[in-house]
Amino acid sequence: MNRLRYLTVLFTLIGSLAPYVVSAGPQSLNNLQTGSTYTGIQPIASKIKGVSTIGETVVATTTEPLLMQVTDTCNYNFEGEACVNIRSGPGTSYPLADLYMQYQGIKPQRVRSGQAFLVDELVRASDGSFWYRLHIPTSTLMFPGRFHSDWYISANYLVPVDLSHTYARYDQTKYIVVSLSQQELYAYNAPGQLYMKTPVSTGRDDEHLSTPTGDFRIYKKVPLAMMEGPLPGTDPSLLERSSTVANFEYTLFVPYAMAFDYYDDSTAFIHDAYWHWDFGQEHSHGCVNAEPAVALQLYKWVPDPSIREIPVAIVN
């Protein structure tokens, strides 16, 4: 199968997905369209010297965003392999895409291992290369002004994610226990039948962001959640100190998110955390962070909440 046909078929084969923002539910989805003229919104393209959109063609587009994972990129600390860049248009002639932060200024975007994105358009650039446009639900974000252009990643670095459900025969007896003192998560197929034991990072008690204890249930799971800060009520001094500002002013595309609690206008998730490697000790703002590969494995194991909301016990 040639590359053009292969990339186009991906839009047909991958299941329908929708972005999730804590304050909004999934968006409505429509059907796939292929072979259209390039119409991607490029609010800055006309202002960039030397960039031409001539010859750019949409190979496939869909309003059913498709989940893709990044490959062959740097680690959580931007080390190892060269980081995959996000561009403001489909091609290396376009500048890097940025996030515009109030306290941190302009932040060029590089992609780390474990990241995943929803894509809604495949474009053939004027040089013949292929690029995916990332789906950014700006209408539902708290800080949409942080985005000043579309975002694109070379198709060479994105692969579809298999979200096929696993161990369905145990769906009626599965449950999860998270130990705060041990910083570990235990997933059971049934009482006495351990499926997974893995180190995690829960909320930082020293910053009064500890993960709540108690008995919960996974009431929603989404392949990609948009998480943003600062949250209402954040201490302004945390945003004014260079040592803490990045921890509280952020826009994150967070894969494999499973919601188990809602409190104080915030949602607590079990989710992928591609931005650190402190698993086994406290690190988060209240969520339960897992290694990227582990988070995907767990996401596939957790049943759709419409089938059963499996119990989650958070214990000291």
N, C-alpha and C positions, 0 to 999 in steps of 0.2 A: 504494500500500500504506500503510495507516495505521501510526502510530508503534508502537503496541503489537504489531501483527503483525510489523513489521519487526524489532523488537528480539528477539522470540521466535524468529523464523526464524534469527537469527544463531547461536543455540545448536544449531540443526540443521545449519547449513552449515559451520561452522568445524571443522577436523579435530581429533582428540583430541590433547591435550597433557598433560604431567605435569611437576610441579616437580622440580628436581634439587638435591640437597644433596650436597656432596662425599662425605659418609659414607654416603649412601643412594641407592638406585636409584629409578626411577619407581614411583609407587604404582599399585595396581590401579584400573581404570576401570570404571564401570557406565554404565547408559543414562540418557538424558534423561527428566526428569519435568516436567510443566507443570501450571499451575493449582492448585498446592498452597496450603494455608493458610500464613501466615507463621510460620516456625519458626526463623529465624536466631538463633543464640546471642548474646544480649545481656547479658553478666554485669553490666554497669554500668547498664543502662537503668532498672532499678527504683530506682536511687539518684540519678538525675538529675532534679532538680525541673523540672517543666514539659514533660517529654517524654512523649508518649503513643504507644503502638504500635497503638492502635485505628485500623483502616482500612488498615493496611499489608498488602499481599498479594503473595505470591510469584507472579510471572508465569511464570518458568521456573527450574529448578534442574538441575544436573548434577554428577556426580562426575568428569566428563571436563573438567577446567579448560580454558578457552578463552583464547587469548592476545589481548590488546587493547592498543593503543598510545594514549597520552595525546596530545590535541591542544589547541591554543590555551592554552598555559600559559607560564610564565616560562622563562628560559634557565638554563644550568648554574649561574649565579651568583645565581639568584633575582631577575633583573632583566628588564626589558621588559614583557611582558604580565603581568597579575595571575596569581599562581600558583593552580593548581587545588588545592583542599584535599581531604584525606582525612577523612571523618567517621566517628564511632564507631557510627553507625546510618544508615538510609536516609532522609536528609532534612537540611535546613539547621538544623532545631531541635536536632539532636544536636551535642555538642561535637566539636571537632577530635580526630582520633585521635592518639595519642602513642606514642612509643617510650620505654621506661623504662630509662635507662642507669645503670650503677653510678657512673661517674666524671663523666658530663656532665649527669646529672639527666634531667628530663622534656623530651622533644623533640617538639613538635607537628609533624605531618607535612604537608609541602607537596610538590607534584609538579612536576618539571621536564621540559622538552622532552627527548625521547629516551627517556623511561621507558616501560616496558610492564609489564603485570601479567597474571597468570592470574585469571580470574573464574569463579565457580561458581554464582552466583545472580543473578537479575534481579528486583528488587523494585519494586513500585509503592507510593510513599509515600502517606501520608494526604492530601497536597495534590495528588496526581495526577502528581507527577514520578517519573522512573524512575532507579534506582540499581543499580549493580553491586556485589556483594560480592566482595572480593578473596580469592583462595585463599591462605591462609597455612598452610604445612605445619608447624605448631608441634611435632608429634610427632617430627620429624626434625631440629629445630634444636638448636644448641649452647646458645642463650640464649632459650628459649621464653618466659621470664618477662618479656621486654621488651614483650610484647604483652599488653594488659589488656582488649582488646575486639575485636570484629570491625572490619574496615575497609571503608568504602564510598566509591565515587566516582560522581558524577553521570554518567548515561549520555550526557549532552550532550558529554562530553569524552573518550569512549573509542570507538575505531574498531577493527574487526578487522584483524589483520595477515596479509597474503598471504605465506605461506612456500613458495610453489611453487618447486621446484628449477629452476635455470637451467643452460644449457649442458651438458646431460647427455651430449651426444655426445663431450665431452672428459673424462669422468669417469675414464677409465683412464690419462690422461696429465697430469692437473692436479697442480700442486705450488706450494708457497709458500716464499718466502725472506724473512726478516726481518733487516735490517741494523741492528745496535745503534749503530754509529758514525754512520750517517745517519738513524737513527730513522725508517725507512721499511719498508713491507711491499710485496712484489711478489708478485702472484698470476699464475700462468702457466697457460694452457690446455694448452700443450705446450711443449717446449723452443723458445725463440725466439718464442713467441706470447704476448706480455704481455696479460693481461686487465685488471689493475688495478695501479696504483702509488699509494700513499697514505701520508701521514705517520701515525705511530703514537707511542704512549708506552710504553716498556718499563720494566723495574724500575730503581729508583734505586740506582745504585752507591754514592752517598755515604752511604746508609743501610744498606749491605750487603744490599740487596734486589734485586740485579741479576738480570735474566732469564738463565736458563741457556743456554749455547751448545751446539750439537750438532745431530744429526740426529734428528728426531722424526716422529711421525705423529699426525694427528687421529683419536683413537680413540673420541671421544664428542662429540656435539653436542646441546645442549638449548636450547629456546627461551627458558628463564628459569632462571637459577641463583641460589640463595640463598647469599650470601657474608657471612661473619661474622667479627668480631674482638672482642677480641684473640685471636690464635692462641696455643696453648701455647708457652711459652718467651719471650713478649714481655717486653722489658725494662720492669719496673714504672715506671721513671722516665718513660717515654714516655707513660704513662697519667696521670701526675700533673702534667704540664706542659700548660698551656692551649694552647700553640702546636702541640702534637703529638697530643693525646688524640684528636681527631676522626679522625686518620689511622689509628688503631689500634683504636679502639672503634667498631664499626659493625655494622649489619645492612642489607644491600643486596639489592634485587631487581635482578639483573643480566641484561639481555636478550642473546640471540644469543651464547651461550657455546660455544666449541669447544675441548675439552680436548686438549692435546698432550703434557703431561708430568705426572708425579706424583712428588713428592720430599718427604721430611721431613714426611709426613702432610699435605701441601698439594698442590693441583692447579694447574697453570699453564694458563691459557686465553688464547685470543684472544677478545675480547668488547667489547660496547658499553660506553663510559664516558661517562655523561651528566652526571657531577659535576665535570668540569673541561674546559678547552679548551687544554691544554698539548701538543697533538699536534705532534710534531716534536722533542720533548725528553723526557728521562726523567721519569717521574711515578709509576709503579705500584709495587706490592709484588712484582713478578715476572711478572705477566701482560703480555700485549700489548694495550694499550687502543687502540680505534679510535673515530672519530666515529660517533654513532648511526646515521645513514643509511648510512654505509660498512659498519658492522658487519652491518647487515641484508642489504645487497647481498652481502657476502662469505658470510654464513651460508647464503643461498639458493644460492650458487654451489658451496659445499663439499658433496660428496655424502654420503649416509648412510654412516657408517663400516662398516655391514654390507655395503655394495656395494664400497667401497674406502677404506682408511685412507690419505688422501693425505699425501705427505711434507711436512714443515715443517723447513726448515733455518734455524737461528738462528746468524748469523755476526757476527763483530766488524766 
